[in-house]
Amino acid sequence: MKKMCALLLAAAMTIGMFAGCGKKEEKPADAKGTETQSGETKAASEDNSQVPDEITIGFVASMSGENAQAGQYKKDAWAVIQKELEATDGCITIMGKQVKVNVEFVDTDSKADVTANAYSKCINDLNAVAIVGPDESSLTLAGAPLAQEAGIPVISTFATNEKVTQIGDYIFRACYIDPFQGQVAANYAYNELGAKTAAVLYSNADAYATGLMESFKENFEALGGEVVAVETYAGSDVKDFNAQLSNINAKTPDLLWLPNQASEIPLQIQQADAMGITATMMGPDSWDVTTVPETAGAEALEGSYYISCFSAESDNEVAQAWVKEFEEVNGYKPAAHATLAYEALKIVINGLENLTSFSEEELRDNIAATDLDLPSGRVTFDEGGNPNKAAVIMKYEDGVGHYVTSVQP
């Protein structure tokens, strides 16, 4: 409550400085709203004197550094929501009041210490009502404890390490968790691709890669497969993987699992291809960025698979409407990074629109009670702050990832 009270005080001191919001057409209450006899939602019937004229959502993302492309996807997702809010002059309805929504992007520089500072800025300088991001598990683990301590709801966009939401009850994520992703990869490799042996090359300095290595290995071996080689390296500064790949090549595995960051994947694929490794390559959702095929090269990547949260080729009506809208605004089709950024923001906005008291506690509870049809599917949360959602299997053909199948949790 204290941060929202500070926001209210700041808004009161600056009243009159900002343009007002346009009148928003009334619409039926959504899954969380309850109607009064007058037809208003319960939230609209409450005293809204505590609600400020505008609010800020902090978006912590890698706008520079090794994962900068993913940061641009976040801005492009927000551009779509801005387009959706044009009819109401950028406003949403909170407790019956039109409130301007600002999203402030704060750069992590793809570094843990900078991420902690970014979270601190959102909490103490921006008085953010909620924080979205970042993608990376290691960065989220560095920043999210600050938000938990301050009582500010967080939705990480792509942090799949299961420890993220274990930080506390204010921490959520828009993606599935590593144990599920690793299970999906292992099952598909063993049962559909016929891989009976596998090798892994991963960064032991990265929580994301480590979690995915462990999950894949555990599930692949449980199915009867054999992991014949596990090779490591210490972080994104490493550029030469030939020693590790040579050890892997000597074991002639059926499958090579590369659960690493997008900035590290292209060199690994190129060096594996140059060495003549014939194993089918597979990776997690970090592969779902255009820099992977652009840098690795279509030929080296041909026939490899990856797991993701979303495919623009989905025949889901909500997904196709999102793809069309995103492409109209940004000029290209969205992949998982932009989609999860959009979904995280929509979840926060939905939570704000269903407040009956202007407090972080109720916003947290509203997020936990989310039940929305979003581009990746119907989204609800389990008790641990993790969404119940499917994964998709994608295959690279001619440098483009194509939809293969969906796997339900």
BAPA-444127 format. One record per residue (C-alpha): residue number from 1; x negated, y negated, z negated. Coordinates in Angstrom, 2 decimals, padded with zeros to 5 digits, m for minus. Example, Ala and Ser with C-alpha at 12.3 -4.5 7.8 and 13.67 -1.06 7.14 Angstrom:
<recs>
  resi        x        y        z
     1  m012.30   004.50  m007.80
     2  m013.67   001.06  m007.14
</recs>
This chain:
<recs>
  resi        x        y        z
     1   000.00   000.00   000.00
     2  m002.83  m002.43  m000.81
     3  m004.04  m002.76   002.80
     4  m000.54  m003.32   004.14
     5   000.00  m005.94   001.43
     6  m003.20  m007.65   002.55
     7  m001.94  m007.53   006.12
     8   001.34  m009.12   005.08
     9  m000.49  m011.93   003.27
    10  m002.72  m012.57   006.28
    11   000.29  m012.64   008.58
    12   002.10  m015.11   006.32
    13  m000.91  m017.46   006.32
    14  m001.07  m017.50   010.12
    15   002.65  m017.59   010.92
    16   003.47  m019.66   013.96
    17   000.12  m019.07   015.68
    18   001.36  m016.18   017.83
    19   003.97  m015.88   020.55
    20   007.14  m014.15   019.49
    21   008.34  m010.83   020.80
    22   011.09  m010.39   023.30
    23   014.35  m008.81   022.24
    24   014.20  m005.06   022.48
    25   017.20  m003.10   023.69
    26   018.72  m000.91   021.01
    27   018.20   002.79   021.54
    28   019.35   005.93   019.75
    29   017.43   006.95   016.67
    30   014.68   009.46   017.41
    31   013.86   012.62   015.51
    32   012.87   010.77   012.35
    33   015.49   007.96   012.37
    34   018.83   008.35   010.60
    35   021.87   006.30   011.54
    36   024.00   004.21   009.18
    37   027.75   003.75   009.70
    38   027.03   000.51   011.58
    39   024.91   002.43   014.08
    40   021.58   000.98   012.93
    41   018.75   003.28   012.04
    42   018.05   003.62   008.35
    43   014.79   001.74   008.86
    44   016.61  m001.17   010.49
    45   019.06  m001.46   007.59
    46   016.32  m002.03   004.99
    47   014.99  m005.45   003.91
    48   012.22  m006.27   006.38
    49   010.82  m009.39   004.70
    50   007.67  m007.41   003.90
    51   006.99  m006.64   007.57
    52   004.41  m008.94   009.25
    53   004.79  m010.53   012.67
    54   001.99  m008.43   014.10
    55  m000.11  m005.42   013.22
    56  m003.41  m003.93   014.32
    57  m004.25  m000.31   015.03
    58  m007.99   000.30   014.94
    59  m009.31   002.50   017.74
    60  m012.76   003.88   016.92
    61  m014.39   005.22   020.08
    62  m017.70   005.66   021.84
    63  m017.63   002.63   024.12
    64  m021.40   002.86   024.60
    65  m024.01   005.58   024.13
    66  m023.98   009.12   025.45
    67  m020.19   009.55   025.41
    68  m019.22   006.10   026.75
    69  m017.06   007.44   029.57
    70  m014.66   008.96   027.06
    71  m014.32   005.52   025.48
    72  m013.13   004.06   028.77
    73  m010.44   006.74   028.95
    74  m009.13   005.42   025.62
    75  m008.80   001.89   026.98
    76  m007.02   003.21   030.05
    77  m004.54   005.10   027.85
    78  m003.81   001.94   025.86
    79  m003.26   000.08   029.15
    80  m000.38   002.45   029.90
    81   001.25   001.74   026.54
    82   000.80  m001.99   027.09
    83   002.66  m001.55   030.38
    84   005.43   000.33   028.57
    85   005.75  m002.52   026.05
    86   005.91  m005.32   028.62
    87   009.71  m005.49   028.39
    88   009.41  m006.37   024.69
    89   006.39  m008.66   025.01
    90   004.12  m006.06   023.44
    91   006.34  m005.45   020.44
    92   007.84  m002.48   018.65
    93   010.68  m002.46   016.11
    94   009.71  m001.92   012.48
    95   012.57  m001.96   009.97
    96   014.69  m003.93   012.44
    97   012.01  m006.55   013.11
    98   010.12  m007.09   016.35
    99   006.39  m006.74   015.60
   100   003.49  m007.39   017.96
   101   001.14  m004.40   018.29
   102  m002.57  m004.99   018.78
   103  m005.12  m002.25   019.38
   104  m008.67  m003.24   018.48
   105  m011.41  m001.03   019.95
   106  m014.48  m000.62   017.73
   107  m017.58   001.01   019.20
   108  m019.34   003.97   017.57
   109  m022.33   003.84   019.96
   110  m021.98   007.65   019.71
   111  m023.76   007.52   016.33
   112  m022.60   008.66   012.88
   113  m023.87   005.64   010.93
   114  m022.31   003.21   013.41
   115  m019.04   005.15   013.17
   116  m018.96   004.69   009.40
   117  m019.44   000.95   009.93
   118  m016.68   000.96   012.56
   119  m014.27   002.55   010.10
   120  m015.27   000.01   007.47
   121  m014.54  m002.80   009.93
   122  m011.10  m001.39   010.70
   123  m010.26  m001.08   007.01
   124  m011.78  m004.25   005.56
   125  m011.93  m006.77   008.42
   126  m009.09  m005.82   010.75
   127  m006.66  m004.68   008.02
   128  m005.66  m001.89   010.39
   129  m002.45  m000.07   009.50
   130  m003.89   003.11   011.04
   131  m007.04   004.26   012.79
   132  m007.20   006.37   015.95
   133  m010.38   008.21   016.94
   134  m013.09   009.02   017.50
   135  m013.40   012.09   019.73
   136  m016.50   013.63   018.23
   137  m016.21   015.87   015.17
   138  m019.53   014.77   013.69
   139  m018.59   011.10   014.03
   140  m015.12   011.61   012.58
   141  m016.63   013.44   009.62
   142  m018.83   010.38   009.04
   143  m016.02   007.82   009.13
   144  m012.75   009.44   008.10
   145  m013.64   009.82   004.38
   146  m013.64   006.01   004.15
   147  m010.09   005.87   005.47
   148  m008.97   008.67   003.16
   149  m010.36   006.75   000.18
   150  m008.62   003.56   001.34
   151  m005.34   005.36   002.06
   152  m005.28   004.51   005.77
   153  m003.80   007.14   008.14
   154  m006.18   008.47   010.79
   155  m005.51   010.47   013.95
   156  m008.70   011.73   015.54
   157  m008.31   012.16   019.26
   158  m010.58   015.10   020.03
   159  m012.37   016.16   016.82
   160  m011.74   019.90   016.86
   161  m013.96   020.94   013.92
   162  m011.62   022.33   011.25
   163  m013.39   020.38   008.47
   164  m012.04   017.08   009.83
   165  m008.50   017.33   008.47
   166  m009.77   018.99   005.30
   167  m011.06   015.54   004.30
   168  m007.63   014.70   002.94
   169  m003.93   014.15   003.48
   170  m004.32   010.90   005.45
   171  m006.35   012.60   008.19
   172  m004.71   014.11   011.29
   173  m005.84   015.10   014.75
   174  m004.26   015.09   018.21
   175  m006.08   018.23   019.39
   176  m006.21   021.88   018.39
   177  m008.99   023.16   016.11
   178  m012.19   025.01   016.98
   179  m011.09   028.40   015.62
   180  m008.15   028.38   018.05
   181  m010.24   027.09   020.97
   182  m012.96   029.67   020.34
   183  m010.35   032.42   020.10
   184  m008.75   031.36   023.39
   185  m012.13   031.34   025.14
   186  m013.17   034.73   023.75
   187  m009.86   036.38   024.60
   188  m009.84   035.06   028.15
   189  m013.48   035.98   028.73
   190  m013.06   039.53   027.43
   191  m009.54   040.39   028.60
   192  m009.15   038.41   031.83
   193  m012.70   037.93   033.13
   194  m013.84   041.37   032.03
   195  m016.91   040.05   030.22
   196  m018.28   042.64   027.81
   197  m021.52   040.83   026.96
   198  m022.03   037.13   026.28
   199  m024.78   034.68   025.41
   200  m024.52   031.30   023.69
   201  m026.63   028.15   023.96
   202  m025.60   025.49   021.45
   203  m026.79   022.46   019.49
   204  m027.24   023.39   015.84
   205  m027.34   019.66   015.01
   206  m023.72   019.17   016.09
   207  m020.70   020.22   014.00
   208  m018.55   020.55   017.12
   209  m020.94   022.90   018.91
   210  m021.69   024.91   015.77
   211  m018.02   025.48   014.99
   212  m017.29   026.59   018.53
   213  m020.28   028.93   018.61
   214  m019.12   030.59   015.40
   215  m015.49   030.91   016.48
   216  m016.30   032.29   019.93
   217  m018.85   034.78   018.60
   218  m016.56   036.05   015.84
   219  m013.60   036.56   018.18
   220  m015.60   038.02   021.07
   221  m017.23   040.61   018.81
   222  m013.88   041.43   017.18
   223  m012.55   042.34   020.62
   224  m015.44   044.75   021.15
   225  m017.73   042.43   023.10
   226  m021.43   042.04   022.36
   227  m023.15   038.67   021.95
   228  m026.60   039.56   023.25
   229  m028.30   036.19   022.72
   230  m027.72   033.06   020.62
   231  m030.10   030.22   021.50
   232  m030.23   026.83   019.80
   233  m031.60   023.33   020.24
   234  m031.64   020.34   017.90
   235  m029.45   017.58   019.26
   236  m028.81   015.46   022.33
   237  m032.41   014.27   022.70
   238  m033.39   017.70   024.04
   239  m033.49   017.74   027.85
   240  m035.42   020.91   028.67
   241  m033.49   024.14   028.04
   242  m035.62   026.45   030.18
   243  m037.13   028.39   027.27
   244  m033.71   029.17   025.79
   245  m032.20   029.96   029.18
   246  m035.11   032.25   030.03
   247  m034.39   034.28   026.89
   248  m030.73   034.41   027.85
   249  m031.49   035.43   031.44
   250  m033.56   038.36   030.20
   251  m030.43   039.77   028.51
   252  m028.32   039.55   031.74
   253  m025.05   038.61   029.97
   254  m021.71   038.67   031.75
   255  m020.78   035.28   030.30
   256  m022.64   032.17   029.13
   257  m020.77   030.09   026.52
   258  m021.91   026.43   026.39
   259  m019.95   024.69   023.60
   260  m021.83   021.39   023.69
   261  m021.22   017.68   024.22
   262  m020.38   016.43   027.71
   263  m023.64   014.49   027.98
   264  m025.65   017.69   027.39
   265  m023.72   020.10   029.61
   266  m024.83   019.03   033.14
   267  m028.54   019.66   032.55
   268  m027.79   023.03   030.99
   269  m025.68   024.05   033.98
   270  m028.26   022.81   036.48
   271  m031.14   024.57   034.75
   272  m029.17   027.81   034.38
   273  m028.26   027.72   038.07
   274  m031.85   026.95   039.12
   275  m033.09   029.88   037.04
   276  m030.73   032.22   038.87
   277  m028.51   033.09   035.91
   278  m025.51   034.89   037.37
   279  m023.34   034.95   034.26
   280  m019.97   033.22   034.49
   281  m020.28   029.96   032.60
   282  m017.58   028.82   030.21
   283  m017.20   025.82   027.94
   284  m014.78   024.00   025.63
   285  m012.79   020.81   026.09
   286  m015.93   018.64   026.15
   287  m016.31   019.76   029.78
   288  m013.11   017.93   030.72
   289  m014.76   014.68   031.88
   290  m015.72   013.67   035.40
   291  m019.40   013.24   034.50
   292  m019.79   017.01   034.14
   293  m019.07   017.90   037.80
   294  m020.55   014.63   039.08
   295  m023.87   015.20   037.30
   296  m024.10   018.99   037.29
   297  m023.05   019.29   040.91
   298  m020.13   021.18   042.36
   299  m022.23   024.10   043.59
   300  m023.84   024.83   040.21
   301  m020.46   024.53   038.50
   302  m018.46   026.60   040.98
   303  m016.34   029.32   039.38
   304  m016.98   028.28   035.79
   305  m014.17   027.92   033.26
   306  m013.34   025.58   030.41
   307  m010.69   025.15   027.76
   308  m008.69   021.94   027.52
   309  m005.64   020.36   025.88
   310  m004.02   019.13   029.08
   311  m003.87   019.60   032.82
   312  m002.54   017.03   035.28
   313  m001.31   020.02   037.30
   314   001.16   021.00   034.56
   315   004.74   021.28   035.82
   316   006.13   019.90   032.54
   317   008.44   016.93   033.30
   318   006.99   014.76   030.54
   319   003.48   015.57   031.72
   320   004.25   014.69   035.32
   321   005.91   011.40   034.31
   322   002.76   010.57   032.31
   323   000.45   011.46   035.20
   324   002.45   009.22   037.55
   325   002.53   006.33   035.09
   326  m001.17   006.61   034.27
   327  m002.18   006.78   037.92
   328  m000.07   003.72   038.76
   329  m001.82   001.72   036.04
   330  m005.38   003.02   036.36
   331  m005.73   004.43   039.86
   332  m006.73   007.97   038.91
   333  m005.14   011.02   037.30
   334  m005.54   011.48   033.53
   335  m007.38   014.37   031.96
   336  m007.33   015.49   028.33
   337  m009.29   012.58   026.83
   338  m006.91   009.89   028.06
   339  m003.89   012.07   027.33
   340  m004.80   012.69   023.69
   341  m005.58   009.00   023.19
   342  m002.12   008.16   024.51
   343  m000.50   010.80   022.32
   344  m002.33   009.66   019.18
   345  m001.20   006.07   019.72
   346   002.39   007.17   020.43
   347   002.42   009.22   017.23
   348   001.27   006.21   015.19
   349   003.81   003.93   016.89
   350   006.59   006.45   016.29
   351   005.60   006.58   012.63
   352   005.67   002.79   012.38
   353   009.05   002.54   014.08
   354   010.55   004.90   011.52
   355   009.31   003.15   008.38
   356   011.86   002.32   005.71
   357   009.22   000.61   003.56
   358   006.06  m001.03   004.85
   359   003.50   001.26   003.24
   360   000.60   003.48   004.25
   361   002.10   006.32   002.23
   362   005.29   006.39   004.26
   363   003.41   005.96   007.52
   364   001.33   008.99   006.57
   365   004.51   010.94   005.79
   366   006.11   009.88   009.08
   367   003.06   011.05   011.03
   368   003.16   014.38   009.20
   369   006.84   014.72   010.17
   370   006.17   014.05   013.88
   371   008.35   015.99   016.30
   372   007.88   014.51   019.78
   373   007.87   015.60   023.40
   374   004.52   014.34   024.67
   375   002.50   015.01   027.86
   376   000.67   018.02   026.38
   377   003.94   019.48   025.08
   378   006.10   019.37   021.97
   379   003.95   018.10   019.09
   380   004.49   018.86   015.41
   381   001.93   019.08   012.60
   382   001.17   021.90   010.21
   383   000.59   021.24   006.51
   384  m003.10   020.65   007.17
   385  m002.62   017.78   009.63
   386  m003.32   019.92   012.70
   387  m000.93   019.85   015.67
   388   000.83   022.95   016.86
   389   000.01   022.86   020.57
   390  m001.14   025.04   023.43
   391  m004.53   025.22   025.11
   392  m005.00   025.43   028.86
   393  m007.58   027.39   030.85
   394  m009.18   025.41   033.67
   395  m011.47   026.57   036.50
   396  m013.91   024.47   038.51
   397  m013.51   024.81   042.26
   398  m015.32   022.43   044.63
   399  m016.19   020.21   041.69
   400  m012.60   019.85   040.49
   401  m011.03   021.48   037.45
   402  m007.83   023.32   038.33
   403  m005.14   024.73   036.04
   404  m005.19   028.51   035.54
   405  m002.88   029.26   032.61
   406  m001.64   028.09   029.22
   407  m002.19   029.82   025.88
   408   000.21   029.20   023.03
   409  m001.03   029.10   019.40
</recs>
